[in-house]
Amino acid sequence: MKNLKFTLLFAILLAPFLSIIAQEDSDTELSNVQEFTPSKLLKKGQWDIKFFNSIYTQTERTDEGSNRVDIPRETFFTNTTEVYTGVSENRRINVGLIFQVRANNFGGSTFDALSFNDNTTDSRSGLTTVAPSIRVQPFASISNFSITSSLFIPLFEDVANAPYLDKRSFFWETKFFYDKTFGGDKWQIFTEADLGYNFGEDAIDANPLTENVSERFANESLFLPVSAFLSYFPTSKSTVFVNAQQAFLIDLGNNFSQNYTQLGLGGKYQLTDVLNVEASYGKFIRGESFQGLGETFSLGLRAIIN
């Protein structure tokens, strides 16, 4: 029963998408859903704007090892807005900015995070990071391979003894993307490997009277997630997918490390020539060292503007 309301939430998010797929006639025109995977770059003058919302909620986590323990509900809402544009004639360089807004709640219901309260007891919210970003296609002969590098800069106030809001670190992240379409353009495998480094003060060196120690847990660590997505295109304007991710947080001086495994599913649909919608669900099935074992519900909109 405890997962029923989350299943219903995901069904509500995905229902419009599935109904449109069911009604759509077969279509052979190449849509943005098919063409603009993260591996593909924009041509000069094109814009890619993505507005992505996710709610992660958990009532379980691991202990210092891999044993499951029950905890009061914790919910984390994240809005990520990405804006990119093409700047090269050969479609091999894109530049952009990423903004993140977060709202977290500890001990309340799943939707309490959406109240965007900000206090020192059970809720935090605000604009947390901005990241200049660049995408490149390093090999002209491999158009479906690209690299994105971003530097996330923390903007939020450092509040001692307040609930956790976001990592208190400069985070340099480089992502490697590759996809391959096969089966008469009905199937696609997409892979992603990330390399991220968290800069910042060690948690043990933070002053608990003036600094939030919990937000420094990841400082001086290397983040290495590897993801794979298998997509099927019922029509040219729609896709459904399953995905898996294995991630490692490797200690480089802060005396803390983690790892987790996540599985998920979702779908995308091309609403107009410009706009497409995406809904997805993810479940953390295992972890180690105080890793949350919750669920993520996501809904996003993406616009490709010529």
Secondary structure, 3 states (H helix, E strand, C coil): CCCHHHHHHHHHHHHHHHHHHHHCCCCCCCCHHHHCCCCCCCCECCEEEEEEEEEEEEEEEECCCCCEEEEEEEEEEEEEEEEEEECCCCCCEEEEEEEEEEEEEECCCHHHHHHCCCCCCCEEEEEEEEEEEEEECCCCCCCCEEEEEEEEEECCCCCCCCCCCCCCCEEEEEEEEEEEEECCCCEEEEEEEEEEEEECCCHHHCCCCCCCHHHHCCCCEEEEEEEEEEEEEEECCEEEEEEEEEEEEEECCCCCCEEEEEEEEEEEEECCCCEEEEEEEEEEEEEECCCECCEEEEEEEEEEEC
